[in-house]
Each structure stands twice: as C-alpha cells, then as structure tokens.
Amino acid sequence: MKAKLLSLVCTSSLLAMSAAQAAAVDVKITNLTQGIYFTPILIGAHTSDAHLFQTGQAASEGLQAMAEGGSIEALSTTLDSINADKLANPAGGLLAPASSAMGSLTTAENNTTLSIVAMMLPTNDGFIGLDGWKIPTEAGTYHIYLNAYDAGTEANNELVVEGSGAPGTPGIPASPGVAPGTQGAGVTDVEGNSMIHIHRGNVGDDEAVGGKSDLHNTVHRWLNPVAKVTVTVK
Amino acid sequence: MNKFTPIISLACLLLAACGSDNNTTSVTPPAPAPEPAPEPTQYEFKVTAINLTHGQPLSPLGAALHTSGQFWTIGEMASAELESLAEGGDNSGLLGLSVVNSSVSGAAPLGPGKTAELMLTTTSLTDQKLSLVTMMVNTNDGFTGLNSIDVSQMAVGDYAKMTTRAYDSGTEANSEQSGSMPGPADGGEGFNAERDDIDKVAMHPGVVGNDDGLSSSVLTSAHKFDNPLMAVTITRVK
C-alpha cells in the first residue's frame, strides 16, 4: 500500500513536470487468440471526454456497424469530427490469429487518451475494445491487454450468413480461416442485454452440418484477454 | 504490474533531489563514506506458485534464470523444447537451453489447489530474468507460466506477485480425444513431433469437454479453466 501511494505521488509529480502533451506514439496490436480474426482496426487519440464505446451504455450506430459488419467508416468520421488523431486499418485488412500489426500516431496537445476497436470474426457483434486509456506523458513502452466485448445489438445466433454484416441483419458475415459449419439451427434469436458488455464467448458445436451453431467449438472459442496493445511513447 | 519497489523509490529520490536546491545556507561536513558492503556471492529467489484451476494438474514446474531469450513468443512457432513441455509436460528441454544459467524443477505434478515452492540461486544479478513453465496435463498442448520477468533490480526481501495465463503451443490440435493427452483424465500420448495445428503460439481458447458439446472429448466440465491459471510470488530471499 505504501509503495502504491509513493508511486501515485511520483506519477503526479512527473505529470506536473511535463506540461507539453503532444506526443509521437507507436501502437502495436497483437491478436492473442488461436482462431479469431480481427477486421480493420481503428485507433484514435482524442480528448478525455470522448468515447468510441462505453461498457454499460448502448452502442452508437457507428459502433454497431463496426461490431456487426467490420466497417470503421462511421467511427472514423466521428473521430475526424472531434479532431482526433487517427490510425485506421494498420493491418491492411484482417489481422489473423497470433499475428501483429503496427502503426504510428502523432497526437495533438489535447488528445490525451487512446481508444481502439475492431470486430472479431466469426462473431455476431463481438469486438476488441480499449476505451479511453490515458496516454502516459513519460517516454516508455506500455502494455495493455484487451477483452472481448459484445455490442449488445444482435442476437448471437452463430450462423454464417452472407450479407449479414449490415446493421440489423442477423448472422455472422464471414468466417475466415477454418471453414465454418453449415445449416445450424441457431444458438439463440434473442439479445438479452442491449448494453455493451463483456462477450460471453462463442459456443460453437462439433457438427459440420446442422447442430445449433455454424461455428466450431474447438476453433472459435476464446478466453480473455484477446489482444495485447504495446504503446511506445517517444 | 511488475514494477518493483526499488524502481519506484529511485524515481522518488530523483524527484526529491530536484526540489532540494534552494536551502544551501548551512554547510554540513560530509559524513564519512560508509564501508561498502561486501557483495554477496550468492543470490537466491523463491518462487511460490498456486494452481488456481478446478481440475487441471500442472506438470512439474520448471523455473529458470537467464539473461537473454524468451521461452515463447505469441505469433511465433514453438521451439521443439516448448513443444515437448506443452504436449508432454517435460520441462527438461527448456531448462536445458543454453541461455539458462540456473534452473530447478518441481519433483512432482502440482495438483489443483496445491502450492509449490522452488528455489533458484545464482552468482550474478545483472540482467537476470526469471521464467516459469508448466503444462496443463489434461490438455493437448496447453501450458502456462511466466516469460522473462526482470528480477535484476529486486533487493533482498522484495517480492512481486503476478498471475499467469493459459497458452497454446499451436503444435497439436485440441481434439481432446482419447489417447491424445498425457494427464490422468486420459493417460494418452504426450509429445509427438508431428505438428497439426496453427504452428504459432497463441493464447489458449480453453477446453470444450464432453459436457459442453464436444462429443468426442474425454474431458468433462471438471477440466475447464479460465484465466488466470496460477498465482505466483517471486521473492528475493538472498
């Protein structure tokens, strides 16, 4: 406890010493999962009052479009409209399991917090998320582990349906990697929690044809955390 | 999370020094330099690990001190030594790596709810890192541990508490089938050089089990786990 208090005192002293907030920041994202892909990743540095998402709150339309279909267009526009510093799609498409992508940001003076989102495939409306992480002013390398969230906007039926990336269309738009099952009956058609929450995980089943889910229970499950973010403040 | 108290106190001292320049009216004679303490010839670390799982015995824990190298890296292929640990619970390959300068292995598997204590000694602290490895034996190729934790700045009596996560070596498909896992739930095969999975180290997705929809699995709900897997305390005792 004493050590913790000391470190808080030190941190605040260091913050006071470095008034200038603009920073050059490298961001590396590692997909820690064994069988889940990330759609184009959106990274934004913005003022501390802004959010791409908040747990316990309903998803914005932009977040819904990202979580259900992987589109970061609307959220990118939102970031632009609040003068955020943005790094869009550093992986140049999908980020495969156990792979990394990296990019750089130069943050403006007031853009002191970092947020990250990307849809997880195959899921109905699952995404990796970082909400408003305070960018340290002290140069160094920092590690953050991200959990999987559920946007709360679509029932997790776990059925792969072409074209279902459109908001409001039930289904998983694609399942890269191991070919998914077919003709599942659907795990559920109800989304019982319409707020953003920790994803309960894919269920999957062990049948290539039929069963409840089009996903495989030995391939498409995960345990948190699902992503590692390495931030280097220069 | 892994910052040790010496790092914090050093930062505080530096700050204190910065702010103390304005009181220079009285000059006190410098205190006589204290006799330099004799360097201890041997440093010792105690590693205490608790198996937090419900029903996954952990293969004999292997702990090592090394000044370079990583026992695994997410996204890279597992070494043959790591594969041997993750599929068969044999830590001798990893502990025998040339970068390792001190190592110790538990004598027996560590059952759920049980605590193990391992002692590591070395004659130099410079750049020392500590790694800890063990297999969840009722899995195909699941392992947990610590990878290159810097212990070089720890003072005697300092301790660091951390938890470990579940990893998958990516060298064997998680079939959970009879004959494929060495633990007591199956009594099947351990190491097999064939690689029939993604061949990259990743985090473990968890076991499915027969109760949870994998009808060909010999595992049950009793073998399921979630992160974290172990609670570990590293203490510098000497």
Interface residues (C-beta under 8 A of the other chain):
Chain A: A3 L6 S7 V9 C10 S13 L14 T30 L32 T33 Q34 G35 P97 A98 S99 S100 V203 G204 D205 D206 N217 T218 V219 H220 R221 W222 L223 N224 P225 V226 K228
Chain B: K3 T5 I8 S9 A11 C12 L15 I74 G75 R165 A166 D168 G170 A173 N174 S175 E176 I198 K200 V201 A202 M203 H204 P205 G206 V208 D212 G213 L214 S215 S216 D226 N227
